[in-house]
Amino acid sequence: MTIAQSLLADLDREAVHTRKMLEAVPEDRLDFRPHPKSWTMAALAGHIAEAPMWAHGFLEDEMDFAQMGDYQPFVPEQKAELLAALDKNLAACREAIGKLDDAAMRRNWTARMGDKVLSSSPRHEVARDVLVHHWIQHRGQLQVYLRLCDATVPPTYGPTADVAEWS
């Protein structure tokens, strides 16, 4: 199994849990925010749906965030838009990661902000952190939002108070 295949297998497993979590977002609570410093539910869910899109940045050896120009985070207005974005971004992610052979995955990838280097690590480590671990972290935040809105919290790695079955 190649490094890309291993990464995509992890992503595919997590995508199932992520889709369930985004499907549970109550459309009438997209403006909910648990604290003034917190994102709205729409912004957080949008970030989760958008995250796989960042895989295209791994095709080059570095990414300069200072060059992002007028980037605006995705903030959906409807759940259907949210789920469509997830599907589109997962497909783009799979395509991008599938282009990287093991040699490319082992080469360092650098994140910078203009002249300042933010980090430089093997591409496969950064890709796993950004595409899988970062996703899991924000999905956990979304679980809290769902609980605070009295929405059903779907199971991920085991049952929840709302769904007794293992997933």
C-alpha positions in Angstrom: 0.0 0.0 0.0 1.4 3.4 -0.9 1.4 6.3 1.5 -1.3 8.1 -0.5 -3.5 4.9 -0.4 -3.0 4.7 3.4 -3.9 8.4 3.8 -7.0 8.1 1.6 -8.1 5.0 3.5 -8.0 7.0 6.7 -9.8 9.9 5.1 -12.5 7.6 3.7 -13.1 6.1 7.2 -13.4 9.6 8.7 -15.5 10.9 5.9 -18.3 8.5 6.9 -18.3 10.0 10.5 -18.0 13.5 9.1 -20.9 13.1 6.8 -23.1 11.8 9.7 -22.1 14.8 11.8 -22.8 17.3 9.1 -26.2 15.6 8.3 -27.1 16.2 12.0 -26.6 20.0 11.7 -30.0 21.5 12.3 -30.7 23.9 9.4 -32.6 26.3 11.7 -29.6 26.7 14.0 -26.9 27.6 11.5 -26.5 31.0 13.3 -25.9 29.3 16.7 -22.6 30.2 18.4 -21.9 28.9 22.0 -19.7 31.9 22.8 -18.9 35.3 21.3 -15.4 34.1 20.4 -16.8 30.9 18.7 -17.7 30.4 15.1 -21.3 30.1 14.1 -22.5 26.5 13.5 -22.6 27.4 9.8 -19.0 28.6 9.8 -17.7 25.6 11.7 -19.7 23.1 9.6 -18.5 24.9 6.5 -14.9 24.7 7.6 -15.3 20.9 8.1 -16.9 20.5 4.6 -14.2 22.7 3.1 -11.1 21.1 4.8 -10.5 18.3 2.2 -10.1 21.0 -0.5 -6.8 22.0 1.1 -5.2 18.8 -0.4 -4.6 20.7 -3.6 -2.0 22.7 -1.6 0.1 19.6 -1.2 0.7 19.2 -4.9 3.4 21.9 -4.7 6.3 21.8 -2.3 5.1 24.8 -0.3 2.2 27.0 0.3 2.4 30.7 1.1 -0.6 31.9 3.0 0.3 35.5 2.3 -0.6 34.7 -1.4 -4.1 33.7 -0.6 -5.5 37.1 -1.6 -9.2 37.4 -1.2 -9.9 33.9 0.1 -13.2 33.8 2.0 -14.1 30.8 4.1 -17.1 28.7 3.0 -20.2 29.5 5.2 -23.2 27.6 3.9 -26.8 29.0 4.1 -28.4 25.5 3.8 -27.6 22.0 4.8 -27.8 20.8 1.2 -25.1 23.3 0.2 -23.0 22.0 3.1 -23.3 18.3 2.1 -22.7 19.1 -1.6 -19.5 21.0 -0.7 -18.3 18.0 1.4 -18.8 15.7 -1.6 -17.1 18.0 -4.1 -14.1 18.7 -1.8 -13.7 15.0 -0.9 -13.6 14.2 -4.7 -11.0 16.9 -5.3 -9.0 15.7 -2.3 -8.9 12.1 -3.5 -7.8 13.3 -7.0 -5.0 15.5 -5.6 -3.6 13.0 -3.1 -3.8 10.2 -5.7 -1.3 12.2 -7.8 1.4 12.0 -5.1 3.8 9.0 -5.1 5.7 7.8 -2.1 8.8 9.9 -2.9 6.7 13.1 -3.1 5.0 12.2 0.1 8.3 11.8 1.9 9.7 15.2 0.7 9.3 18.2 3.0 6.4 20.5 2.5 6.6 24.0 3.8 4.0 26.4 5.0 5.0 30.0 5.0 3.5 33.5 5.5 5.6 35.5 3.1 9.3 35.2 4.2 8.4 33.6 7.5 8.4 29.7 7.5 5.6 28.5 9.7 6.5 24.8 9.4 8.4 22.4 7.3 7.8 18.6 7.6 7.4 15.5 5.4 4.3 16.1 3.2 2.6 12.9 4.4 2.8 14.0 8.0 1.3 17.4 7.2 -1.3 16.0 5.0 -2.5 13.5 7.7 -2.5 16.3 10.3 -4.5 18.7 8.0 -6.8 16.3 6.3 -7.5 13.8 9.1 -6.6 15.0 12.5 -7.7 18.6 12.0 -11.0 17.3 10.7 -11.5 15.1 13.8 -10.8 18.1 16.0 -13.4 20.3 14.4 -15.9 17.5 14.2 -15.5 17.2 18.0 -16.3 20.9 18.3 -19.4 20.4 16.2 -20.5 17.5 18.4 -20.6 20.0 21.3 -22.5 22.5 19.2 -25.1 19.8 18.4 -25.4 18.9 22.1 -25.9 22.5 23.1 -28.7 22.8 20.5 -30.3 19.6 21.7 -29.8 18.0 18.3 -29.0 14.3 17.9 -25.3 13.6 18.2 -24.5 10.7 15.9 -22.0 8.1 16.9 -18.5 8.2 15.6 -16.2 5.7 17.5 -18.9 4.4 19.7 -22.5 5.1 20.9 -23.7 8.5 22.1 -26.4 9.5 24.5 -28.7 9.8 21.5 -27.7 6.7 19.5 -27.0 3.5 21.4 -25.6 1.6 18.4 -21.9 1.4 17.5 -21.1 2.9 14.2 
